[in-house]
Amino acid sequence: MNIAASFRNIPPVTRSISFLALLLFLLGLLSLYFPSFVSYLSVTANHSLWFFWTFITAGLFEVNPILFVIHTAALTLSGKYLEQAWGGKEFFRFIMIVNVLSYIGVFLTMVVEYAVDSRDSDADQLIEAHANGLIALMFAFMVAFKQLVPEYSIGIFKVISIRAKHLPSIVLLAYFILFVLGILHTQYYVALYATLTAWIYLRFYKKQDGIAGDRSETFSFASFFPEFLHVIIHPISNSVFNLLVSIHVCAPLMPTYSEIFNGDDLEVGKTMSKPAAKADFNSRLADAERRRALALRALDMRMQSVATESASRGISSPPSPLSARKVNSAGDAPSQNVDSSFDLRNDQETSSTPKSGLLSHMQDH
């Protein structure tokens, strides 16, 4: 009963992806009798152009039973958190984008490797090499946790504690060392492309509350490197970003107020001049003030209608926002730069009349 209850508590997308990974693992057992069957589920340089579905199945197909158990458990735990944070639709989109684009990158890299080393004795091994596994999702999830909970500490065997913001860089560095030593090959490409794809999508494209991307400094490209390398990474990342903006791959990012007056930030570069950025910032600020004034006017009309109705019934009602401000301005004219919401708040603090819940909500905003 506990196992069944735990299985039902897993969000639907995570549960479906885990079940699909299990199904592909069981299908992969046919490779014990038909070795060529792996090519129908994995990305290879000589087959995947025709077996195009492998760009989807490769990221969910695990051959090693030990890695399957470890990665599926990690998929279930991480997916449960991410799906609840993002929603099932966005979580599924994230998985598909990372899986497909990562293995397309691996395929192209393997083709280039074969074209360069086609005369070597190891060329046949390159053309027949298989790329598959849940490792792409593992690296993508690490990048996602770096964004969502960067300061969270992850304990490894109760001996080592690593913060989530450092985990992708450390694991990717370990993979790179194993790649240089010749222990890993296609697995490193999968990990590298998955990390880049996940970061690019979360940094520039994923929408949260109507805002595309996340341009916090803790999630910048330089944050994947030690701090002493930031001086080198910043100009490179800015140049690459400006190139992508010029060819309309990425949209220019809007600087924050502090960045407008204190200098350029990572991945902002020279995409918007400071005078233009200031003008845009002032325009947005003026628009926000107009919206606030309209909201107060609408609230005043509603409060007046409530007051009229209450007066007809002989019930006292709190003063309206604009009328309260007029009373206050009779003795001392307010400054033009002072927002009406602040005047209202000051007036209400000195008044013994209770505020309505709606009026309190508008003042807080």
Backbone torsions as a table, in degrees:
resi	resn	phi	psi	omega
1	MET	NA	-40.8	-179.2
2	ASN	-64.1	-39.2	179.5
3	ILE	-65.3	-43.8	179.2
4	ALA	-64.1	-40.4	178.7
5	ALA	-65.7	-40.8	178.5
6	SER	-64.5	-37.9	179.7
7	PHE	-67.0	-37.3	179.3
8	ARG	-70.6	-25.8	-179.9
9	ASN	-76.1	-12.1	177.7
10	ILE	-75.5	131.0	180.0
11	PRO	-57.6	153.6	-170.5
12	PRO	-61.0	-42.2	-178.4
13	VAL	-67.2	-44.3	177.8
14	THR	-61.3	-42.4	178.6
15	ARG	-63.3	-41.6	-179.5
16	SER	-67.3	-42.1	179.6
17	ILE	-65.1	-41.6	178.3
18	SER	-64.0	-41.1	178.5
19	PHE	-65.5	-39.5	178.1
20	LEU	-65.2	-38.6	176.8
21	ALA	-63.4	-40.1	176.8
22	LEU	-63.6	-42.5	179.8
23	LEU	-62.3	-44.0	179.6
24	LEU	-67.3	-34.7	176.9
25	PHE	-63.3	-43.0	179.3
26	LEU	-66.6	-38.3	175.9
27	LEU	-64.5	-34.0	179.9
28	GLY	-65.3	-19.2	177.5
29	LEU	-64.7	-19.3	176.6
30	LEU	-65.0	-20.7	179.4
31	SER	-67.1	-16.1	175.6
32	LEU	-66.3	-28.5	179.8
33	TYR	-106.1	-27.9	178.8
34	PHE	-128.4	86.2	-174.4
35	PRO	-55.3	-32.3	-178.1
36	SER	-71.0	-9.8	-177.7
37	PHE	-65.0	-25.1	-179.6
38	VAL	-61.1	-32.5	-178.6
39	SER	-64.7	-19.2	180.0
40	TYR	-83.3	-9.5	-179.4
41	LEU	-122.8	-14.1	-177.8
42	SER	-110.8	161.5	176.0
43	VAL	-86.9	125.7	175.6
44	THR	-132.2	154.1	-176.7
45	ALA	-68.1	-27.8	-174.4
46	ASN	-102.0	-4.9	-177.0
47	HIS	-123.3	-31.2	-167.8
48	SER	-66.7	-21.7	177.7
49	LEU	-64.7	-29.2	176.9
50	TRP	-97.6	-36.3	176.1
51	PHE	-90.6	67.4	-170.5
52	PHE	-64.6	-23.3	-179.6
53	TRP	-67.5	-15.2	-179.4
54	THR	-66.0	-21.8	177.3
55	PHE	-67.8	-17.7	175.3
56	ILE	-97.0	-44.9	-175.0
57	THR	-74.7	-29.1	-175.1
58	ALA	-59.4	-37.8	-177.8
59	GLY	-73.1	-8.8	179.3
60	LEU	-118.3	1.8	-175.4
61	PHE	-103.8	114.1	179.4
62	GLU	-113.6	130.8	-178.4
63	VAL	-93.1	-44.3	-178.0
64	ASN	-72.5	122.6	-177.1
65	PRO	-64.5	-34.8	179.6
66	ILE	-66.7	-47.2	177.9
67	LEU	-63.9	-33.0	178.8
68	PHE	-62.8	-45.1	-179.6
69	VAL	-64.2	-45.7	-177.7
70	ILE	-65.3	-48.3	-175.8
71	HIS	-70.2	-35.5	178.5
72	THR	-67.6	-39.3	176.0
73	ALA	-62.7	-43.8	177.7
74	ALA	-65.4	-37.9	177.2
75	LEU	-61.3	-43.1	-178.5
76	THR	-65.6	-46.3	-177.9
77	LEU	-69.2	-47.1	-178.7
78	SER	-68.9	-42.5	-179.2
79	GLY	-63.2	-35.4	178.8
80	LYS	-61.0	-42.1	-179.8
81	TYR	-70.7	-48.7	-175.4
82	LEU	-67.4	-38.2	-180.0
83	GLU	-67.2	-36.8	177.0
84	GLN	-69.5	-31.5	-179.0
85	ALA	-78.7	-37.4	-174.6
86	TRP	-102.2	-26.9	-170.5
87	GLY	99.2	153.3	-174.9
88	GLY	-63.6	-40.4	-177.6
89	LYS	-64.6	-47.0	179.9
90	GLU	-68.0	-37.3	178.8
91	PHE	-64.9	-42.0	177.5
92	PHE	-64.6	-41.0	178.0
93	ARG	-61.2	-42.4	179.3
94	PHE	-60.4	-45.1	179.9
95	ILE	-62.4	-46.2	-178.0
96	MET	-65.2	-43.3	-179.6
97	ILE	-62.9	-46.8	-179.3
98	VAL	-64.4	-46.7	-177.6
99	ASN	-62.2	-52.9	-174.1
100	VAL	-66.4	-50.4	-176.8
101	LEU	-67.8	-35.0	178.7
102	SER	-63.4	-45.8	-176.5
103	TYR	-77.9	-23.0	169.8
104	ILE	-66.7	-42.0	176.1
105	GLY	-61.9	-41.3	177.9
106	VAL	-63.7	-42.7	179.5
107	PHE	-59.9	-47.8	-179.8
108	LEU	-63.5	-38.6	178.5
109	THR	-65.2	-41.5	178.6
110	MET	-65.2	-37.6	178.1
111	VAL	-65.4	-43.3	178.6
112	VAL	-64.3	-42.0	177.3
113	GLU	-59.0	-44.2	-179.7
114	TYR	-65.9	-39.3	179.8
115	ALA	-65.2	-35.1	-179.6
116	VAL	-76.5	-39.9	-174.3
117	ASP	-108.2	27.7	-175.4
118	SER	-65.2	-22.3	-179.0
119	ARG	-89.5	-8.7	179.9
120	ASP	-77.3	162.5	-179.6
121	SER	-70.8	-20.8	-178.5
122	ASP	-91.5	7.7	-177.0
123	ALA	-62.6	-37.8	179.9
124	ASP	-64.2	-34.7	177.8
125	GLN	-67.9	-34.2	178.5
126	LEU	-67.3	-42.8	-176.4
127	ILE	-72.4	-23.3	-178.9
128	GLU	-101.6	-0.9	-177.7
129	ALA	-64.6	140.0	-179.2
130	HIS	-105.0	136.4	175.1
131	ALA	-118.3	120.4	-179.6
132	ASN	-162.4	172.7	175.3
133	GLY	121.8	159.3	179.2
134	LEU	-79.9	5.3	-175.4
135	ILE	-62.8	-30.5	178.0
136	ALA	-61.1	-43.8	179.4
137	LEU	-68.0	-34.2	179.0
138	MET	-62.0	-44.6	178.9
139	PHE	-69.9	-37.1	177.6
140	ALA	-62.9	-39.8	178.5
141	PHE	-67.2	-37.3	177.4
142	MET	-62.6	-40.1	177.0
143	VAL	-65.1	-39.8	179.1
144	ALA	-63.5	-41.8	178.0
145	PHE	-68.4	-32.4	174.9
146	LYS	-59.9	-36.1	179.2
147	GLN	-76.8	-44.8	-171.8
148	LEU	-80.4	-45.6	-175.8
149	VAL	-132.3	67.4	-173.6
150	PRO	-62.3	-29.2	-176.2
151	GLU	-93.9	1.6	-179.7
152	TYR	-70.2	132.4	-178.9
153	SER	-93.6	129.4	179.9
154	ILE	-108.2	118.9	179.8
155	GLY	-87.5	134.7	179.0
156	ILE	-115.2	109.9	-179.3
157	PHE	56.1	26.8	178.4
158	LYS	58.2	22.9	179.9
159	VAL	-118.1	-46.6	-177.2
160	ILE	-112.1	136.3	176.7
161	SER	-120.7	121.2	-177.5
162	ILE	-122.6	133.8	176.8
163	ARG	-74.8	147.9	-175.1
164	ALA	-59.9	-31.5	-178.2
165	LYS	-70.6	-19.5	179.3
166	HIS	-99.2	-15.3	-171.7
167	LEU	-62.1	-47.2	-179.3
168	PRO	-59.3	-41.7	-178.5
169	SER	-65.4	-42.0	-177.9
170	ILE	-66.4	-46.9	-178.7
171	VAL	-67.1	-40.2	178.9
172	LEU	-65.8	-36.1	175.5
173	LEU	-63.9	-40.8	177.0
174	ALA	-62.4	-40.4	176.9
175	TYR	-64.3	-39.0	179.7
176	PHE	-64.2	-40.9	177.9
177	ILE	-62.5	-44.1	177.6
178	LEU	-64.9	-32.2	177.3
179	PHE	-67.8	-43.6	178.7
180	VAL	-64.0	-36.5	179.5
181	LEU	-76.7	-5.1	178.9
182	GLY	83.4	9.4	-179.3
183	ILE	-81.0	-38.6	177.8
184	LEU	-114.8	152.1	176.5
185	HIS	-135.6	-85.3	-178.5
186	THR	-65.6	-28.7	179.8
187	GLN	-62.7	-35.5	178.3
188	TYR	-67.9	-40.9	177.5
189	TYR	-61.0	-41.8	178.5
190	VAL	-60.5	-47.3	-178.9
191	ALA	-63.2	-41.8	-178.4
192	LEU	-65.4	-49.2	-178.3
193	TYR	-68.8	-33.9	177.7
194	ALA	-65.8	-41.7	178.6
195	THR	-62.8	-47.0	-179.6
196	LEU	-64.7	-44.5	-178.7
197	THR	-63.6	-45.3	-179.9
198	ALA	-62.6	-43.2	-179.0
199	TRP	-66.2	-44.9	-179.2
200	ILE	-61.4	-43.4	-178.9
201	TYR	-65.3	-46.5	-178.3
202	LEU	-71.1	-31.9	-176.4
203	ARG	-75.2	-38.4	-169.6
204	PHE	-118.5	-23.6	-167.4
205	TYR	-120.0	-36.9	-175.9
206	LYS	-63.1	129.6	-178.0
207	LYS	-94.8	133.8	177.3
208	GLN	-135.9	117.0	-178.1
209	ASP	57.3	38.7	177.4
210	GLY	81.1	0.2	-179.4
211	ILE	-108.3	128.8	-179.1
212	ALA	-87.1	124.8	174.2
213	GLY	87.2	175.5	179.2
214	ASP	-139.0	107.1	-176.1
215	ARG	-106.5	31.9	174.9
216	SER	-69.4	149.2	-176.3
217	GLU	-64.3	-31.3	179.9
218	THR	-69.4	-11.3	-179.7
219	PHE	-117.7	17.5	177.9
220	SER	-72.8	165.2	179.7
221	PHE	-62.7	-36.6	-179.8
222	ALA	-65.7	-22.8	-178.8
223	SER	-67.1	-13.1	176.0
224	PHE	-81.3	-5.9	-176.5
225	PHE	-119.5	160.1	175.5
226	PRO	-59.5	153.6	-172.8
227	GLU	-62.7	-32.9	-177.8
228	PHE	-69.5	-14.0	177.7
229	LEU	-93.1	-4.2	-177.1
230	HIS	-62.1	-32.3	179.4
231	VAL	-61.8	-32.9	179.6
232	ILE	-84.4	-38.0	-174.4
233	ILE	-72.9	-37.2	-176.8
234	HIS	-55.4	-53.7	-179.5
235	PRO	-61.8	-37.2	-179.3
236	ILE	-66.3	-48.0	-178.2
237	SER	-65.5	-37.3	177.4
238	ASN	-64.7	-40.7	-179.9
239	SER	-65.1	-43.8	179.1
240	VAL	-64.3	-41.5	-179.5
241	PHE	-64.8	-43.5	178.7
242	ASN	-62.6	-34.8	176.4
243	LEU	-64.8	-43.8	179.0
244	LEU	-65.1	-35.4	177.0
245	VAL	-67.1	-40.3	-177.8
246	SER	-65.5	-28.7	178.6
247	ILE	-100.2	13.0	173.1
248	HIS	63.6	30.3	172.0
249	VAL	-83.6	-39.5	177.1
250	CYS	-120.2	149.1	175.2
251	ALA	-88.3	144.8	177.8
252	PRO	-62.6	140.7	-178.1
253	LEU	-89.7	144.1	179.9
254	MET	-83.5	120.9	179.1
255	PRO	-66.3	155.8	173.7
256	THR	-82.0	172.9	-177.5
257	TYR	-60.9	-44.8	-178.5
258	SER	-65.8	-35.8	-179.9
259	GLU	-70.3	-30.9	179.4
260	ILE	-63.3	-40.0	-173.8
261	PHE	-99.7	-12.9	-177.7
262	ASN	-110.6	-10.2	178.2
263	GLY	132.7	175.0	-176.9
264	ASP	-78.9	149.2	178.8
265	ASP	-111.3	168.9	179.2
266	LEU	-59.7	138.6	-178.2
267	GLU	61.2	18.2	170.7
268	VAL	-108.9	-47.3	173.8
269	GLY	54.4	-136.2	-177.1
270	LYS	-106.9	24.5	-176.3
271	THR	-66.2	-22.2	177.2
272	MET	-142.9	126.3	-179.9
273	SER	-66.8	156.3	-177.7
274	LYS	-64.8	-41.9	175.4
275	PRO	-59.3	-41.3	178.8
276	ALA	-66.3	-39.7	179.4
277	ALA	-65.0	-40.0	177.7
278	LYS	-63.6	-43.7	179.7
279	ALA	-61.9	-41.7	179.4
280	ASP	-66.6	-39.2	179.2
281	PHE	-63.7	-44.1	179.2
282	ASN	-65.0	-36.3	177.7
283	SER	-63.4	-43.8	178.5
284	ARG	-64.5	-38.7	179.8
285	LEU	-65.3	-42.6	178.7
286	ALA	-64.4	-38.3	178.5
287	ASP	-64.4	-39.6	177.8
288	ALA	-63.7	-39.0	178.6
289	GLU	-65.6	-40.3	178.4
290	ARG	-63.0	-42.4	178.7
291	ARG	-61.7	-40.3	179.8
292	ARG	-65.5	-40.8	179.0
293	ALA	-63.9	-42.0	178.2
294	LEU	-63.4	-39.8	179.0
295	ALA	-63.3	-42.6	178.7
296	LEU	-65.1	-38.7	179.2
297	ARG	-64.7	-41.6	177.4
298	ALA	-64.0	-38.9	178.3
299	LEU	-66.0	-39.0	179.7
300	ASP	-62.7	-43.4	178.7
301	MET	-62.0	-40.1	-179.9
302	ARG	-68.2	-40.2	179.5
303	MET	-66.3	-37.4	178.6
304	GLN	-65.5	-39.5	177.7
305	SER	-65.1	-38.5	177.0
306	VAL	-65.5	-39.9	-179.5
307	ALA	-65.3	-41.1	178.8
308	THR	-61.9	-43.3	179.8
309	GLU	-66.7	-38.4	-179.7
310	SER	-68.5	-37.9	-180.0
311	ALA	-64.1	-36.5	179.0
312	SER	-66.4	-24.0	178.9
313	ARG	-97.8	-2.9	179.9
314	GLY	79.8	26.2	-179.1
315	ILE	-112.5	131.7	178.0
316	SER	-75.3	147.6	-179.1
317	SER	-133.9	156.6	-179.9
318	PRO	-68.1	152.3	-179.9
319	PRO	-67.3	152.9	178.6
320	SER	-74.8	159.3	-177.5
321	PRO	-59.2	-48.2	-175.4
322	LEU	-71.7	-34.6	178.1
323	SER	-68.3	-35.2	177.2
324	ALA	-64.6	-36.7	179.7
325	ARG	-70.5	-37.2	179.3
326	LYS	-63.7	-40.0	178.5
327	VAL	-62.3	-42.1	-179.0
328	ASN	-67.1	-35.1	-175.4
329	SER	-80.4	-7.6	-179.0
330	ALA	-63.8	-38.1	-178.8
331	GLY	-93.9	-28.4	-175.4
332	ASP	-145.9	113.3	-177.1
333	ALA	-69.3	132.8	-179.8
334	PRO	-73.7	156.8	176.8
335	SER	-71.1	148.6	-178.6
336	GLN	-68.0	-23.3	-177.2
337	ASN	-88.2	-2.9	-177.9
338	VAL	-91.3	130.6	-178.5
339	ASP	-74.4	146.2	-178.1
340	SER	-62.4	-28.3	-178.5
341	SER	-67.3	-34.3	178.8
342	PHE	-72.1	-37.8	175.9
343	ASP	-60.5	-43.7	-179.0
344	LEU	-62.1	-41.3	-177.9
345	ARG	-66.4	-41.4	-179.8
346	ASN	-65.3	-40.7	179.4
347	ASP	-63.1	-41.5	-175.0
348	GLN	-71.1	-25.9	-179.3
349	GLU	-69.1	-31.4	-178.7
350	THR	-90.9	-1.9	-178.9
351	SER	-98.7	145.0	177.3
352	SER	-88.2	-2.0	-178.7
353	THR	-76.6	129.8	-179.5
354	PRO	-67.0	148.1	178.1
355	LYS	-92.7	145.8	175.9
356	SER	-75.3	158.9	-179.9
357	GLY	-61.6	-39.2	-179.3
358	LEU	-66.3	-42.1	179.7
359	LEU	-64.8	-41.7	177.2
360	SER	-61.0	-39.4	179.2
361	HIS	-64.3	-42.4	-179.9
362	MET	-66.4	-36.7	179.9
363	GLN	-68.3	-38.3	-179.5
364	ASP	-64.1	-27.1	-179.2
365	HIS	-95.9	NA	NA
